[in-house]
Amino acid sequence: MAAIVYQKNKKTGVTYAYESISFWDKEKQHSRAKRKCIGRVDPETQKIVPTRKRKAAEVVAKAKPGPVPITRQARSFYGATYLFDQLGEEVGVTEDLKSCFP
């Protein structure tokens, strides 16, 4: 059952109108109420003036990338020496070692 509840803000003195929906809380075994703000009450006419609507957050679903087909398959076996040779060339240590140890 919905009812309109009026609540005055003590700090600002503005009266707001809420739509109150009562329901039974099974866990705590007593009634509860959900309230939704309808708007503020005009002090002169006592009519409810709707407050501005909040912009709803847009839900953007990201497209998942599809499966990528494998175009090339290769299998290579190399030892630790080849690995260190490649690392030395990329870092630039090979030239320094050759100049130090001719």
N, C-alpha and C positions, 0 to 999 in steps of 0.2 A: 504494500500500500504506500503510495507516494503522498507526501505532504510538503507544504512550503513552510520553511523555517526562517525566521528573521533573526539575524545576529548583529549586534552593534559592536564596532571596533572601538574600544575605549580610548585608544591612542589618538585616532583621527576623528572619531565621532561619526563615521560613516556607517550606515546600516546596510548590510548585504542580505540578499535573499538566496536561500539554498533549497534545492529539491532533495528531500530526505526520503530514502527508501529503507524501511526496516526489514531485517531478516534475522533468523534464528541461528546462533553460532553453536554448532553441535559439539565442538571441543570444550568450550567454556560453559555450556549449558545456560546461556542467557541471551537476550536479544541484543542486536547490534544495529547500527545505522550507517548507511553509506550516503554521503552528501556530495552534491554537485552544485557549484556556484552558478546561479542563473544570472545574477546581475546585482547592481546596487539600487537602493530605494531612493527615489527623488524626495527630498525633505518637504517640498512644497506641495506636490501633487500626490504623494504616497504611491506612485506607480513604479514598477520595476523597470529600470533602464538596463538593457543587456550590456555586459562588459565585453571588451573586444575578444574575439576568438583567437586562441593560440594557434600558431601555425603547426600543423602536424608534421612530424619528421618524415621525410620522404625515404621510403625503403627502396634502395637501389640494389637489385640482385646482380652480383658480378657473374659474368659469363665464365664458366669453367672452360679451360682449354681442352680441346679434344685430344684423343690419342695421337701421338706423333709416330708415323711409320718409320721403321729402321731401314735406311737405304744402303748402309754399308756395314759389313761385319768384318772385323779383322782381329787376329789374335797374334801377339808377338811375345817372344820370350827373350829377355835380356838379363844380364847379370848386374851385379852391383857396380861394376866398373863402368858400364855404359851409363848408368844412372848418374854417377858422380861426374863423368865426363860432360854430360849434358848440363848438369847444374853448374859446373865450373865455367862452361861457355856462356850460359845465361847471366851469371853473376859477374863474370870477367876475371875470375881468379886464375884461369888457365894461362893467360899471357903473363901475369905476374910470376907464377911459378916457373914458367919457361925462362923468364929473364933471370930469376934467382938461381935456378938449377939448370945450367945449359946442357 
